[in-house]
Amino acid sequence: MARPPAVDKSDVICPISLAFAAMNSTLSCIGINYGTVEEVISLLDRIEPYASLAGRIGADLVQVWQDPSGARLIFASRDGDRLDLLPSFAGGTSCQLAECTMWNPSVAYALLQDGTGQQLTALTFAPEQHRWLQHAKLMPRAAANLVVLGIDLQLFADARDFENSAASLLQADSTPEGLRLAGGSLLSYGPWGEQAEADAFCRLAAVVASAECRRNLATGDPFTLVRGLLLGCEVELCLPASVPVPQPGQVLAGLGYLVGRLAGVPYGHPAALATSSAPVTDTC
């Protein structure tokens, strides 16, 4: 199979870093519509009293804040300075991963498996516990909640509508007879490149199972939670409010960012974060 085509990510900022000002490309997926680092740091200062101390790695403190809507922020600090930030969602779905290991400081590689242990695809994702995992051994098997931050997604009436559209072409400049993605597909870009440069971007075509509007209480801004099928696995997708709320059977296709929370894996020393129950629904 040919290497996936390059994707223009010039206006998409990796959510791990605080070094850029245009972080709203991922934060808006959980109802945080801030466009500058200063605004994001101000938000972290405001929510810090309500965040849990998840662990310590050396001099770095890892904290987790979770909103009743299910929106999550994992952030680290050192001597009062903010180091990094990862948006996530407190989802209830679980996928089976194998051979999970960190490829670089912010991205892990794993094989996605079905319930029988059959490999579905290789993928890279941004784990919530990325700091701890940098010092951990390869995990032969792990259960994970995978969340897609829907950075740039289009809505299609159904799988056939998507598969007959130009958006399904694997290569944008292909002829109509070129290779296409099917509904329910997931294509992770990281495994095709160098480990040191791998990221968590993916191309997907999720078949919608359900969708609802949530509201981030810290900002008052809405976002959309979608439960959909990718390669037969149920995953959660978080979308900015600018995307219409989809209906069951429709397809969301385009560019996403994969975030994962590994079951039973700590964030640091000590592992002080208690596992939360299913998030309280705050509908719009």
N, C-alpha and C positions, 0 to 999 in steps of 0.2 A: 504493500500500500504506500502511496506517495506521502511525503511529509505534508502536514497541513499547511495551508497558505498563511503567510504572515498577516497579522491583524494590526490595524492602526490603533495603538493605545496611547497616542500622544496626549489625549485629553482625559485619560483614565489614570488615577493615581493609586499605587499600591497602598492598601489601607494600613500596612504595618508602619509606615513612616510618617513622622511629623515634620519632615523637612520640606514639604510642599504645601502650597496654599489652596489647591483645588481639590480638597479631599471629599467634596460633596458628591463626587461620582459614586462613591460606595456608601458613605454615611447616610445619604438620602434614602437608601434602601431600607433603613430602619427608622426613618422619620427625623433625621437630623440634617437640616438644610442649611449648613454653614459652609461658607466658601473660603475662609482664611484660617490659618493655623492659630492666630490669636483668638478667634471665636471658639475654636475647638478646645484650646487650653482653658479658656474661661469656663466652658461647660464642664470640663473635667474638675476644675477647682470647685464648681458648684455641687457636683454630684459626689465628690470624694467622700463626704461624711456618710453617705448612704451605701458606699461600696464595701465589699468584703475583702479582707486581706487574704488572698489566695495562696501566697507563698513568698519565699525569699530566695533569690539566686545571687549569692555574693552580697554586694551592696545594693542590689536592685530589688525593689518591692513590686510584686505583681498583685494588682487589684482587679476585682470583677464587679461591675455594676450591672444590675438587671432591673429593667423596668417592668411594671405589671403587664405591659403589652407583649412581653417576651423579648424585646430588644435588649441586647447585651453589648457592653464595651469591656474589653480586656486591655488594661493599660499598665505600663511599668514606669516607675519613678526612681531616681537616685538623687539623694540629698535635695529633694524638693523639685528637681528638674524632671519634666516629662520626657520619656525616652521613646515610647512607641504606643501604638493604639491599633486595636483590631476590632471592627464591628462584627457582631455575630447575632445569633438568635437562639433562644432557649427552646429548641424543637424537641419533639417527642419521637421522631422517627429514628430508626437504627439501621445502619448498613454494616456489612461484614468486610473488613479489610485484612489483607495479608501482606507480609514483608514490608511493614511500615517502618520507614526510617527517614531522618532529616537529610535533605539534599543540600540545603544551605541554611543560614540562620533564621529564615522566615518561612520556608516551604518544605513540606514533607512529600515523599513519594510512597505510593502504596498500590496494591492490586485490589480492585473492587471485585468481590465475589458474591454469588447468589447463595441461597440458603443451603445448597448442597456442597458448597466449596468450589463450584465451577468458576473459573476466572471470566469476568465480564469485560474488563478493560484495565489498563494502567492509568493512573491519574496522579496529579500533584495538587496539593491543597495547603491552605494556611491553617495550621492547627492552633487552637487556643493555647495549648500547652507548649508552644514552640521553644520557650526558654528551657524548660525542663528536658524536653526531648533532645536538645543538642548534646546532652550529657548521658543520654540513655542508649541502650543497645537496640538493635533491630528487633521489632516486635513481630513474631511470626503470625499472630492473629490478633485482631483488635476490633471491638465493636465501636462504631462512631456515629455521631449525629452529623450528617453533612448538610450544609446550608449553601444555597446559591444566592449570592448578591447579584441581582439582575441589573447589570450596568446599562446594557443597550439591547432591549428585547422588543421584538415585534409580535403582534397577536394575529393568529390565523384561525379560520373558522373550524378547521379540523386537520387531521394528519394528511389527508389527501390534498387539501388546499395548500398546506405547507410544502409537501413533496412536489407539487406541480409548479411551485413558485421559484423565481430566481434565487430566493434566499436559501433554498436547500442545496444549491450547487456547492460542491466542495471547493472549487476554484471559481472566484468571482468572474473571471474572464472566460469560463468554459462555454462550450456550445450547449444547447439544450440537451444533447445526448451525454453530457459529462456526468461524472460521479456525483451522487447526491446523498445528503443525509436523510434518514427516515425519521418519522415522528418517534419520539422516545429516545433519540440518540444523545450521546454525550461524548464529546471529543476534547480531551484535556491536552493543552499545548505543551506543558512542561516536560513530559517524558520524551519529546522529540528533540530536545535541545541539550545543552551542557548543564550538568548538575548545578554548578555555581551560579548559572544565570536563569535557572528554572523559576517560573512564577506559577500562580494559581489560577490563571485565566483559562477559560474553557469556552467551547462552542457547544450549544445545546439546543434541543428541540423537545421541551418537556410537554407531555400530555397532561392537561389540567384535570385533577380529580376534584378539588374544591378550592375556594378562594373566599377571603373575607378581609374587610378593612380593619386595621388596627390603628391606634393612636399612641404615639410616644408621649408619655405624660411629662417628661422633662422638658420637651420643647413645644408640646401641643400640636405637633405636625403629624399628619396621617401617613401610613404606608400600607402596602397590601401584602398579606401573607397568602401564599399559594402552596398547596400540597399537590405535587405532580409526580409523574412516573418518568424515570430515566433508566433505560436498560432493564426495565421491569422492577426497579427498586423505587420505593416511595421516598422522596426528598422534599424538603421545604425550600421555597424560593421567596425571597423578600424583594419587593419591587417599590420604587418610588411612586408617590401618588400620581405622578404625571402619566403613568401607564394605566389604561382602563382596567377595571377589575374584570378578570376573565371569567368565563363560564365553563362548567365541566365539559370535557371533550375538545375544547379549543387547545391550540398549541402555542406555547411561548417559545420563540426561537431567537437566538442571537448570542451576544457575548455576556458571560457571567464570570464571577469570581468565587471560587470554592473555598469555604471555611469549614473546619471540622472540629468537633469536640470529642476526644477519645475517652471512652468509659474507663474509669478506674485509674486514670493517669493524673498525677498531681501537677500543680503549676509551679511548685518550688518547695523549699523547706521553711516552715512546716506546711503541710497541705491543710490549710485551715478553712477552706471553702466547703460548706455543706452542700450536698446535691440538692438542688431545688426541685420542687414538684412542678407539675405542668403549669405553665404561665396562666395568670388570670386574663381572661379575654376582655379587652377594652375596645369595643367596636366603635366605628365612626358613625 
